[in-house]
Amino acid sequence: MCVSFVLKGNSRAANGLFLLPLFRHRFSMKGGAVITSSENQHVMSRKGTAVKLNSFVLAIFFALIQSVFPQEANSPGAKAQWKLVWSDEFNGPAIDKSVWNYEIGLIRNKEPQYYTDRAENSYIENGTLVIETRMENYQGAPYTSASLNTRGKKAFLYGRIEMRAKLPKGNAIWPAFWTMGEEGGWPRCGEIDIMEMWGGEIEEIWGRKGNNELGDGVTTGCIHYADENGKHVSGGLGKYRLHSGAKCADAYHIYAIEWDADGVKWFFDDVNFKNFKIDTDAKRQGFQQPHFILVNTAISPTAKPGPTTDTLPQKYYIDYVRVYERKR
């Protein structure tokens, strides 16, 4: 069996993959260095030079490589065709209220969580925005969480919008990263769900039994708008599934869209898994106007079984949110 990996800068996704002693694997890195290993013997060659390495030395080598390249080199949005125009890296001592608004209360979809602006539900920790969903009685609701948005403060028309995050997990957990248009009520304003995940072992959701297409290892992308009569239309649910039972809570991944006047593309890390064409007047109404950004964790009101004390609390870790425009 042969497995190939391309290391792009400080790739956390590559952590733990380079010491697979039972397989022959090949690693390609910038600068032409290639590492090939068979069982516990590893050979690094570059421009005709070969050096034998044991597993310990190889581990040290990769750690040094990861420390040299900047973190953003791992981001597809940092490629040459894109220019960074805005970001929140969450490096300050607190959530930046000049950028983010808090939603307060029981907001939408008959969801049972109460959104708060308390430090218990959203805070900065080690350069990361954390949204913590808790099981507690608060204002008559059984759960609390946080929902933040940039409405009235930051909005963007087209470009690449991406987030690097590690998701929560467990029954009925519903983290999201999405956008909405500034003008017009929903659904006329348009909604782009860059990332959603419905966690746990789902026995029933949306009134349908047994949905094994969702869970802790599956993220989705979707789009919502109004037809010519103002009726809600969904652009279909695109799905990306991690391999071998992995969960989105196990590691950080990049969730992104690339959006222009003609359509929207969804990405999980480097993988384009869904496309949508903006080819009617109804679609143009929602998706040819600036959108603001939202991040939140909800509790699905239709997923069964629901959360338990074993599920909660859960944390949604957001390393950054970035917006790029295409270079001219």
C-alpha positions as CSV (number, residue, x, y, z in Angstrom):
1,M,0.0,0.0,0.0
2,C,1.3,3.5,-0.9
3,V,0.0,6.7,0.5
4,S,1.1,10.2,-0.5
5,F,0.8,13.4,1.5
6,V,1.8,17.0,0.5
7,L,2.8,19.1,3.5
8,K,1.8,22.7,3.0
9,G,3.4,24.9,5.6
10,N,2.4,24.2,9.2
11,S,-0.1,21.6,8.4
12,R,-1.8,20.4,11.5
13,A,-3.7,17.9,9.4
14,A,-0.4,16.1,8.7
15,N,0.3,15.6,12.4
16,G,0.5,12.0,13.3
17,L,0.4,10.8,9.7
18,F,4.1,10.6,9.1
19,L,4.9,7.7,11.4
20,L,2.8,4.8,9.9
21,P,5.2,1.9,10.4
22,L,3.2,-0.8,8.6
23,F,2.9,1.1,5.3
24,R,5.2,2.4,2.6
25,H,4.4,6.1,2.3
26,R,5.8,9.1,0.4
27,F,5.9,12.7,1.5
28,S,6.5,15.6,-0.9
29,M,7.5,19.0,0.4
30,K,8.3,22.4,-1.1
31,G,11.8,22.6,-2.4
32,G,11.9,19.1,-3.8
33,A,12.6,17.2,-0.7
34,V,11.0,13.7,-0.8
35,I,10.7,11.3,2.1
36,T,10.0,7.7,1.5
37,S,9.6,5.2,4.3
38,S,9.2,1.5,4.5
39,E,8.4,0.1,8.0
40,N,10.8,1.8,10.5
41,Q,13.5,2.9,8.0
42,H,13.1,6.3,6.4
43,V,15.1,7.8,3.5
44,M,15.2,11.5,2.7
45,S,16.5,12.5,-0.7
46,R,17.0,15.9,-2.3
47,K,19.0,16.6,-5.5
48,G,20.5,13.1,-5.4
49,T,21.4,13.1,-1.7
50,A,20.1,10.2,0.4
51,V,20.1,10.1,4.2
52,K,18.7,7.2,6.3
53,L,16.6,8.4,9.2
54,N,15.0,6.4,12.1
55,S,11.5,7.2,13.2
56,F,12.6,9.5,16.1
57,V,14.8,11.6,13.8
58,L,12.0,11.8,11.2
59,A,9.6,13.1,13.9
60,I,12.1,15.8,14.9
61,F,12.6,16.7,11.2
62,F,8.9,17.2,10.7
63,A,8.5,19.2,13.9
64,L,11.2,21.6,12.6
65,I,9.6,21.9,9.2
66,Q,6.3,22.8,10.8
67,S,7.9,25.4,13.0
68,V,9.5,27.1,10.0
69,F,6.5,27.7,7.7
70,P,3.9,30.3,8.7
71,Q,0.5,29.0,9.7
72,E,-1.4,30.7,6.9
73,A,0.6,28.8,4.3
74,N,-1.8,26.0,5.0
75,S,-4.7,28.0,3.9
76,P,-6.0,27.7,0.3
77,G,-7.1,31.3,0.6
78,A,-3.4,32.3,0.9
79,K,-2.7,31.1,-2.6
80,A,-1.5,33.6,-5.2
81,Q,-4.9,34.3,-6.7
82,W,-6.3,35.8,-3.5
83,K,-5.6,38.9,-1.5
84,L,-6.5,39.1,2.2
85,V,-8.8,42.1,2.8
86,W,-10.1,41.4,6.3
87,S,-9.6,38.9,9.1
88,D,-10.1,38.3,12.8
89,E,-7.3,36.2,14.2
90,F,-8.7,36.4,17.8
91,N,-5.4,37.3,19.2
92,G,-6.7,40.1,21.5
93,P,-7.7,39.7,25.1
94,A,-11.4,39.7,24.4
95,I,-14.0,39.4,21.6
96,D,-13.8,42.6,19.4
97,K,-17.2,44.3,19.8
98,S,-16.3,46.7,17.0
99,V,-16.6,43.7,14.7
100,W,-19.0,41.2,16.4
101,N,-22.6,41.5,17.7
102,Y,-24.2,39.1,20.1
103,E,-27.6,37.6,19.5
104,I,-29.5,37.4,22.8
105,G,-32.4,35.1,23.5
106,L,-34.3,32.3,21.8
107,I,-33.7,33.4,18.2
108,R,-34.8,31.1,15.4
109,N,-36.0,27.7,14.2
110,K,-37.6,26.8,17.6
111,E,-34.1,26.0,18.9
112,P,-34.1,25.3,22.7
113,Q,-30.8,27.1,23.5
114,Y,-30.7,30.6,24.9
115,Y,-28.0,32.8,23.3
116,T,-26.1,35.0,25.7
117,D,-23.3,37.5,25.7
118,R,-21.8,36.0,28.9
119,A,-18.2,35.0,29.2
120,E,-19.4,31.5,30.1
121,N,-20.6,31.0,26.5
122,S,-18.1,32.9,24.3
123,Y,-14.5,34.0,25.0
124,I,-11.0,34.2,23.7
125,E,-8.6,31.5,24.8
126,N,-5.0,31.1,23.5
127,G,-5.7,33.1,20.3
128,T,-9.0,31.2,19.6
129,L,-12.6,32.2,19.8
130,V,-14.5,29.6,21.8
131,I,-18.2,29.2,21.7
132,E,-19.3,27.0,24.6
133,T,-22.7,25.3,24.7
134,R,-23.9,24.3,28.1
135,M,-26.7,22.4,29.7
136,E,-28.1,24.7,32.3
137,N,-31.4,26.3,33.2
138,Y,-31.2,29.9,32.1
139,Q,-34.0,32.3,31.4
140,G,-36.4,29.4,31.2
141,A,-34.3,27.5,28.6
142,P,-32.5,24.2,29.2
143,Y,-29.3,25.1,27.3
144,T,-27.1,28.2,26.7
145,S,-24.8,29.0,23.8
146,A,-23.5,32.0,21.8
147,S,-24.2,33.4,18.3
148,L,-22.1,36.2,17.0
149,N,-22.4,38.2,13.7
150,T,-20.9,41.1,11.9
151,R,-24.2,42.7,10.8
152,G,-23.8,46.5,10.4
153,K,-20.1,46.3,11.0
154,K,-18.5,44.1,8.4
155,A,-20.1,42.9,5.1
156,F,-18.6,41.6,1.9
157,L,-19.6,41.2,-1.7
158,Y,-17.9,38.2,-3.3
159,G,-14.5,36.7,-2.6
160,R,-13.3,33.8,-0.5
161,I,-14.7,33.6,3.0
162,E,-13.0,31.0,5.2
163,M,-12.7,29.8,8.8
164,R,-10.2,27.5,10.5
165,A,-12.0,25.6,13.3
166,K,-12.3,22.5,15.4
167,L,-16.0,21.6,15.9
168,P,-18.0,20.4,18.9
169,K,-19.5,16.9,18.8
170,G,-22.4,14.9,20.3
171,N,-26.1,14.4,20.0
172,A,-28.0,17.3,18.4
173,I,-25.0,19.7,18.4
174,W,-25.4,22.1,15.5
175,P,-22.4,24.4,14.9
176,A,-22.5,26.7,11.9
177,F,-20.5,29.3,9.9
178,W,-22.7,31.2,7.5
179,T,-23.6,34.5,5.8
180,M,-26.8,36.5,5.2
181,G,-27.5,39.4,2.8
182,E,-27.8,42.9,4.3
183,E,-30.9,43.9,2.4
184,G,-34.4,42.2,2.5
185,G,-36.0,39.9,4.9
186,W,-35.3,36.2,5.0
187,P,-35.3,34.4,2.6
188,R,-35.1,37.2,0.0
189,C,-31.8,38.4,1.5
190,G,-30.1,35.1,0.7
191,E,-28.3,32.8,3.1
192,I,-25.1,30.9,2.4
193,D,-24.4,28.1,4.9
194,I,-20.6,27.7,4.5
195,M,-20.5,25.0,7.2
196,E,-23.1,23.2,9.3
197,M,-22.8,19.9,11.2
198,W,-25.4,17.9,13.0
199,G,-23.6,15.8,15.6
200,G,-24.0,12.5,17.3
201,E,-25.7,9.2,16.3
202,I,-28.8,10.6,14.6
203,E,-31.8,8.3,14.8
204,E,-34.3,11.0,13.6
205,I,-34.0,14.5,12.2
206,W,-36.5,16.8,10.3
207,G,-39.2,14.2,11.0
208,R,-37.3,11.5,9.1
209,K,-36.0,8.3,10.6
210,G,-32.5,7.1,10.5
211,N,-30.1,9.5,8.7
212,N,-26.7,8.0,8.5
213,E,-25.5,10.7,6.1
214,L,-25.0,13.1,9.0
215,G,-23.1,13.0,12.3
216,D,-19.8,14.1,13.9
217,G,-17.7,13.3,10.8
218,V,-19.9,15.0,8.2
219,T,-20.1,18.7,7.4
220,T,-22.5,20.3,4.9
221,G,-22.9,23.3,2.7
222,C,-26.2,24.8,1.6
223,I,-27.9,27.9,0.2
224,H,-31.3,29.5,0.7
225,Y,-33.1,32.2,-1.2
226,A,-36.6,33.3,-2.3
227,D,-38.1,32.5,-5.7
228,E,-40.0,35.0,-7.8
229,N,-43.0,34.7,-5.5
230,G,-41.0,35.1,-2.3
231,K,-41.2,31.4,-1.4
232,H,-38.2,29.8,0.3
233,V,-36.0,27.7,-1.9
234,S,-33.1,25.5,-0.8
235,G,-30.2,25.0,-3.1
236,G,-29.6,21.4,-1.9
237,L,-27.4,20.0,0.9
238,G,-23.8,19.2,-0.1
239,K,-21.9,16.9,2.2
240,Y,-18.3,16.2,3.0
241,R,-17.5,13.1,5.0
242,L,-14.3,12.4,6.9
243,H,-12.7,9.0,6.4
244,S,-12.5,6.1,8.7
245,G,-14.8,7.3,11.5
246,A,-12.8,10.5,12.1
247,K,-14.7,13.4,13.7
248,C,-14.6,17.1,13.0
249,A,-13.8,17.6,16.7
250,D,-10.6,15.7,16.3
251,A,-8.6,18.3,14.4
252,Y,-8.8,21.8,12.9
253,H,-10.0,22.1,9.3
254,I,-10.6,24.9,6.9
255,Y,-14.3,25.6,5.9
256,A,-14.7,28.0,3.0
257,I,-16.6,29.4,0.0
258,E,-15.5,31.1,-3.1
259,W,-18.2,33.4,-4.3
260,D,-18.6,35.6,-7.4
261,A,-21.4,37.0,-9.5
262,D,-21.8,33.7,-11.3
263,G,-21.9,31.3,-8.4
264,V,-20.7,29.8,-5.1
265,K,-18.2,27.0,-4.5
266,W,-17.8,25.2,-1.1
267,F,-14.6,23.8,0.2
268,F,-13.5,21.4,3.0
269,D,-9.8,22.1,3.3
270,D,-8.7,21.9,-0.4
271,V,-11.7,19.8,-1.5
272,N,-14.4,21.5,-3.6
273,F,-17.5,19.4,-2.7
274,K,-20.5,21.6,-3.8
275,N,-21.2,24.2,-6.5
276,F,-24.2,26.6,-7.1
277,K,-24.9,28.8,-10.1
278,I,-26.4,32.3,-9.7
279,D,-28.3,32.3,-13.0
280,T,-31.8,33.7,-12.3
281,D,-33.1,37.0,-11.1
282,A,-34.4,35.4,-7.9
283,K,-30.9,34.2,-7.1
284,R,-29.3,37.5,-8.0
285,Q,-31.5,39.3,-5.5
286,G,-29.9,37.4,-2.7
287,F,-26.4,36.7,-3.9
288,Q,-25.4,39.9,-5.7
289,Q,-25.4,42.0,-2.6
290,P,-23.1,42.2,0.4
291,H,-23.4,39.6,3.1
292,F,-22.4,39.7,6.8
293,I,-20.9,36.7,8.7
294,L,-22.4,34.6,11.5
295,V,-20.9,31.9,13.8
296,N,-22.9,30.0,16.4
297,T,-23.7,26.7,18.0
298,A,-27.3,25.6,18.3
299,I,-29.1,22.6,19.6
300,S,-31.1,21.0,16.8
301,P,-34.8,21.0,17.8
302,T,-35.6,18.0,15.5
303,A,-32.6,15.7,16.0
304,K,-33.1,12.6,18.2
305,P,-31.7,11.7,20.6
306,G,-31.0,15.0,22.1
307,P,-28.0,16.2,24.2
308,T,-27.2,14.6,27.6
309,T,-24.9,15.4,30.4
310,D,-22.4,13.2,28.6
311,T,-22.7,15.5,25.5
312,L,-22.5,18.9,27.2
313,P,-20.7,21.2,27.6
314,Q,-19.2,21.3,24.1
315,K,-16.7,23.8,22.7
316,Y,-16.5,25.2,19.1
317,Y,-12.9,26.5,18.6
318,I,-12.4,29.1,15.9
319,D,-8.8,29.9,15.0
320,Y,-9.6,32.6,12.6
321,V,-12.2,34.1,10.1
322,R,-10.7,35.5,6.9
323,V,-12.0,37.2,3.8
324,Y,-10.1,37.4,0.6
325,E,-10.7,39.1,-2.8
326,R,-9.5,37.8,-6.1
327,K,-6.5,39.6,-7.4
328,R,-7.1,41.6,-10.5
